Each structure stands twice: as C-alpha cells, then as structure tokens.
Amino acid sequence: MIFLKEVLNEICLLLETYKGRDKEPDRYLAQLGVLTNVIDQIYYPIEKMAWLAEHKLVSGINNSRWDTASSICWVLSIYLTLVK
C-alpha cells in the first residue's frame, strides 16, 4: 500500500512538470524541461536501489548495474540542464 502511494505521488509530481511549460519562450525549451524532469524522476528510485545494494541492505541485486544506470541518468540530467 505504501509503495502504491509513493508511485502515485511520483506520477503526480511528473504531471506537475507539464504545468507552466506553455510560458516557456520556445517549444524546444519546454520539451527539454519536461525531459529533464522525467529523467530526474527516474533517477531517484534507481539511485536508492544502488545505495541499498551497495550497503547490502538488499540481497540478490547487482550493484554495478544500478550504479551505472544512476550515473547515466545523472549525467543526462546535467547535460540537458546545460543545453537548456
């Protein structure tokens, strides 16, 4: 039940990223902003799983894959922010 609540909260936060995008001076900038927010929303749970696996709080998970995925999301987010 708590997991479902967290997922619904993340969806609501993701939908909030679309609000105010019509005020951007360019459609391209608005799309970059939304894409950056989507990547940020994906990054947080991946980073949490990588941290849990690194500290051996979860068993049977390959830490290197989660760590690589979180690093890719982090770099993409920074890159898109700089492009914007």
Backbone torsions as a table, in degrees:
resi	resn	phi	psi	omega
1	MET	NA	-42.4	179.2
2	ILE	-65.5	-38.8	178.4
3	PHE	-61.4	-43.8	179.1
4	LEU	-62.1	-39.3	178.2
5	LYS	-63.7	-41.9	178.5
6	GLU	-65.2	-40.6	179.2
7	VAL	-64.1	-44.3	178.7
8	LEU	-65.0	-36.6	176.3
9	ASN	-63.5	-42.3	178.6
10	GLU	-64.4	-38.1	178.0
11	ILE	-64.9	-41.5	177.7
12	CYS	-63.2	-41.8	177.9
13	LEU	-64.5	-37.2	178.7
14	LEU	-66.2	-40.7	178.4
15	LEU	-67.4	-28.9	177.4
16	GLU	-64.2	-24.7	-179.0
17	THR	-66.1	-24.0	-179.9
18	TYR	-77.6	-23.3	179.7
19	LYS	-69.4	136.4	177.6
20	GLY	83.9	-4.0	-179.4
21	ARG	-73.1	-19.5	177.1
22	ASP	-72.0	-12.3	178.8
23	LYS	-87.2	-7.5	177.0
24	GLU	-66.1	144.7	-178.0
25	PRO	-69.1	-19.7	-175.8
26	ASP	-139.0	143.2	178.6
27	ARG	-65.2	-34.9	178.2
28	TYR	-60.4	-44.2	178.5
29	LEU	-65.3	-37.0	178.2
30	ALA	-64.5	-43.1	179.2
31	GLN	-66.6	-37.6	176.4
32	LEU	-63.6	-39.4	178.6
33	GLY	-64.3	-42.9	179.3
34	VAL	-66.3	-43.5	179.4
35	LEU	-62.0	-40.9	177.3
36	THR	-62.3	-42.1	178.7
37	ASN	-66.3	-37.6	177.4
38	VAL	-63.6	-45.5	179.0
39	ILE	-63.2	-39.5	177.2
40	ASP	-62.1	-40.5	179.4
41	GLN	-67.6	-31.3	176.8
42	ILE	-75.3	-34.8	-175.9
43	TYR	-61.9	-44.6	-172.2
44	TYR	-59.9	-48.4	178.2
45	PRO	-66.9	-33.5	178.3
46	ILE	-65.9	-42.8	178.6
47	GLU	-64.0	-37.7	177.5
48	LYS	-64.1	-41.6	178.5
49	MET	-65.8	-39.0	178.1
50	ALA	-63.4	-41.3	179.6
51	TRP	-66.1	-43.9	178.9
52	LEU	-61.8	-41.1	179.5
53	ALA	-69.8	-37.6	179.7
54	GLU	-63.3	-38.2	-179.4
55	HIS	-92.1	10.3	175.7
56	LYS	56.7	37.4	175.2
57	LEU	-89.2	-13.6	176.3
58	VAL	-128.5	134.1	-178.5
59	SER	-102.3	154.9	176.4
60	GLY	80.1	15.8	-179.7
61	ILE	-117.1	132.9	178.5
62	ASN	-79.9	110.7	-176.4
63	ASN	-65.1	-35.1	-174.9
64	SER	-65.0	-36.2	178.2
65	ARG	-67.1	-44.4	179.1
66	TRP	-66.0	-38.7	179.4
67	ASP	-65.6	-41.5	177.7
68	THR	-64.9	-43.6	179.5
69	ALA	-63.3	-41.1	179.3
70	SER	-67.8	-37.1	177.5
71	SER	-65.2	-39.9	178.3
72	ILE	-63.6	-44.7	178.2
73	CYS	-62.6	-40.6	-179.4
74	TRP	-63.5	-46.4	-179.6
75	VAL	-65.4	-42.3	178.1
76	LEU	-61.3	-41.4	179.7
77	SER	-62.8	-45.8	179.2
78	ILE	-64.6	-43.4	-179.6
79	TYR	-61.1	-47.4	-179.2
80	LEU	-65.6	-35.0	176.9
81	THR	-65.0	-40.5	178.8
82	LEU	-69.1	-37.3	178.6
83	VAL	-64.8	-39.6	-178.9
84	LYS	-65.9	NA	NA
